[in-house]
Amino acid sequence: MYEMSNFTKKVDMNDKYAPTFNRKVQVTCDIITNNVRTLHVKQVYSDDELSNHFKGKIPTDSSYDIIICDKDTDVYDYNTGVLICKFRTKRIAKNNIALARNSFCDIDEHMKPSLTRNEAAGPVELEKVQKYVPSAMSITPQTLNMAIAYKHDGTPMSKQVCNPVNSYLAGYHFDRYRSIGYETGFSKQFPKKWNSSLPFFESIYNVFKEELPEIHKIHQTRCDSHRNLCIPNTNLTSVACNVN
């Protein structure tokens, strides 16, 4: 996580899963050139420290010093000058957004939720697990987010469980353990809807290619070796669709 402002802030939220912590942050550069804002930010937490603050918790707006949502922005590391991310708005045509919306808007009505999101699913709770695994009579947490579920007779189920999450995959997946690639759930079950949404992903790819040409070249080389596992006319492979 990177610092963005010049004050000490104490976050104290009502949400029982929201992270609460104190931190001291300093002023950083904020430059606007060609309608693109440039931020140079300093790292506040290491990866391990960030994990300790947020693992299994639900961040809210108050968890951050700044939220980038309405202006094209490039973010760089203050000390190294390395590009961290680019944020762009209004770059996808509305008609292509409509295609994706029409394809995915009711995905949670036709597909089962994911039971493998682990930490992203939040602290495991029996009531949430039972909603989609009704045979689970009790659970024994193994970590904050995963648990062994037990049937009515006390025998454990074959796989550990986490809270169900409305998160779905489309496109293609490569199983590195079995060294095989395959089409994922939504694309395989609803090919017409999937094909209708493809111009949306082509639009995303075209922006990526324009904004990050050097990284695009790396993707191009890699994806040329397995075109059968790429979304048509792109260097993209898979899509995660999360319903909130």
C-alpha positions, 0 to 999 in steps of 0.5 A, a space after each residue: 500500500 502507498 501513501 497519498 496525503 499529509 495527515 495522521 488518520 485513525 480508521 474506526 469503522 462499525 463493520 466488524 470485518 473492516 480493518 482498523 489501523 493508524 498510519 502517518 503519511 506525507 505529501 506526494 507529487 500530484 501533476 496533471 499533464 494532457 488531462 492525465 494525473 500523475 501520482 508519485 506515491 511512497 510505500 506505507 506497508 510491505 506485502 506482509 504488513 498489508 496482508 496482516 491488516 486486510 486478510 479476511 476483512 472488508 475494506 471500505 472507502 475509509 481504508 484508503 487515503 485516496 480512491 482513484 475513480 473519476 480521472 485518468 491517472 498514472 501512479 508511480 513509485 516515488 523512490 524508484 520511478 517504476 510505474 505501479 498502475 494506470 487508470 483510464 475512464 470512458 475508453 470503452 464504447 457504450 455499445 460494447 459495455 451494453 453487450 457485456 452487461 446483457 451477457 453477464 447481468 444475470 450470471 448469478 441466476 444461472 451458475 452456482 457461486 464459487 466455494 474456492 475464493 478462500 481469503 476473498 470470501 471473508 471469515 468462514 461462517 457456518 450459516 453462509 456455507 449451509 446456504 449452498 452446502 446444506 449437508 454441512 452440519 458443523 465446521 471446524 475452522 482451519 484458518 480464518 477463511 477455510 474450514 473442514 465441514 462435517 455431515 450430520 453423522 460427524 464424518 468430514 466432507 472431502 474438501 475444505 470449504 469457505 464462504 460462497 461468493 458470487 464470483 464466476 469465470 469465463 474464457 480459458 484456464 490453464 491448470 499448471 498442475 495437470 498442464 492442460 488448458 480448457 474453456 471455463 464455466 460461463 463460456 462453455 455453458 453459455 457460448 452464445 452469450 459469451 460470443 456476444 460479449 467478445 467486442 467488449 473484451 477486444 475494446 479492453 485489449 485495445 486500450 491495454 495495447 495502446 497504453 502499455 505497448 512494451 508490456 503488450 509485446 511481452 504478452 503477445 510473445 507469450 500468447 502466440 504460443 497458445 492462441 487456442 487459450 486466448 480470447 479471440 483477437 486479444 492477448 487476454 485469456 480469462 475473465 472473473 465476473 463478480 456480482 456484488 
